[in-house]
């Protein structure tokens, strides 16, 4: 199949995989009538029939004429409490990911503000930061699809700053022409070819267009991707495209959830951030091994000496334990002896993916006894009218701020640590 | 409505950064109150003397800016707890006869000093000396401190000061590392005053290094207050312009999960990231001693020396793996490694 552009999936499930408000936009773009039930908005009616919600209508005074209660309720509802899946999985922690960004003319569309291109690049920068924060021993490369070609903008490496600089440079680049999925996939495949078998090989595509101009048969490319056990995830910015769905399904061993289409700006970011968490190891995709790694020690010097990574004079750095050459920053691969150099703390940073913290359970109002003084266990602030959340294991109670902080940043339950 | 709320928040944040030198800060002190170790330190530095120096320093911190705040957490052998702010019941307040500070002291100092000193006093008052080996609740103390700071951080710059005396043993590796990352992420420096002259804490060195804090081992105890005032109580805003003592070399080596040996080149399991000092530790079964996955034989052969390669090939010796595993369960406390195994050893479904 040479061009996959006019292959839109027209069955039910495509629409049902998308929720609420974006449906209207999707159908107008694909020029196709969707079943009526799919167009219902959040309130059960058509999206355009929804009543306009004026922010000042929500705020109502209580009996005492005070706004405090309602305001705290509003504030609380805005804080997102993410309920994560806490089953521990074996995950591919050492990742190799190629990020592919669409830079075709459709990216100039202004349905995402300020436009798709600017938002995609902005989100990609945050993605890169978060990716290396959570996966310190992984590698990343960036490709753009522009004018029917795939262009490498940032080589596969473990340095977040290089990628961010590259992304900043394509910010100014004007989207042009049509994208080519096949070209991008082939290039990504080439970049992932040498990757060792214990690492994961992943491609993440941000795809704004509804078509792809391919030079050959894309199905052959998909077959070779499967052969090399490369997993492809796609985030669609407009409507669902059949070929993307097929790619994701085939390369993820029949799992269709790897292809997602965004609803709005916020959802776009959420989907990208989901990709930060390493994928569970699939049964088919198993290859466990030991990796030789060096744990260097840091030195500081009175007189500067040359580092082996940039050949610059520096005061101090890290000394490779096997070849004794000096390196500026970690984690990296030693330029002299090719051993992976990390800090043991970098390894520790990935542990929370393997052993996730249990979710807290909201305490029902009835269970709150009158004598309870009501202080959040970790931050010592009064609960007042706010809701409280309890840990299943230590049954200590926490406020929403601490709950979010504990599960998103800290990954330790202060109560359980204290027993 | 969102937009309006966001805007007010942003301008607040901007204004606080522009008046950099006046911005109030929160100081969170974690005091190690392990009675056994303090007993050993007694000839040179008593707990009381340390509290006195600390009180002076806290007061000076409060005096710097009217909006400055303090929190004090005790890392006690029975668990971490807040000394200040602390919600005391009324009865306790009435029962308290001892005044720890002069009643004619400046009111803001008096309230805080009195509260945290009386709480510290209570810790020791009704305690019988610990019969079992005291545990170290540093990770709990850090977690509490970070959650407290997280709540306050919208309007305050924060830092953590750890007054440590206990050695690293019995520390939970993963929770401590998690706390360090949380601090690093939220830009909270962790300063460490190692009061014991006999040993350095590797964990705390790494903590202060990762968060750009200060680590200082205080050997001359009579000058404690001087150390506090000149090193640890320098406000964040002027840290860049002051030369602060640093450590020249930090040991980042890791401990083997099975044998507890400190290694500089190790082998890491690609699934659970446990560190092994030698390939032969996987035994004949080629299984990871922590998460029990089976390794690829070809890669192991490449990594291993000839002797072990022969062992995998012939399968003559199945003992070594079993022996090591037993050792693991016994949980010898040896630095980084073994404490971590207890957490990672939980079975992971495939």
Interface residues (C-beta under 8 A of the other chain):
Chain A: X55 X56 X78 X87 X88 X89 X90 X91 X92 X93 X94 X133 X197 X198 X199 X281 X283 X287 X288 X289 X290 X291 X292 X293 X294 X295 X296 X297 X298 X299 X300 X318 X321 X322 X339 X343 X344 X345 X347 X348 X349 X350 X351 X352 X354 X355 X373 X375 X378 X379 X380 X381 X399 X401 X402 X405 X406 X409 X410 X411 X412 X413 X414 X417 X418 X419
Chain B: X1 X2 X79 X80 X82 X85 X86 X87 X137 X139 X140 X143 X144 X146 X147 X148 X150 X151 X172 X173 X174 X175 X177 X178 X179 X180 X181 X182 X185 X186 X206 X209 X210 X246 X248 X249 X250 X251 X252 X253 X254 X255 X263 X264 X265 X266 X267 X268 X269 X270 X271 X272 X273 X275 X276 X279 X282 X288 X291 X293 X294 X295 X296 X299 X300 X303 X336 X343 X344 X346 X348 X349 X350
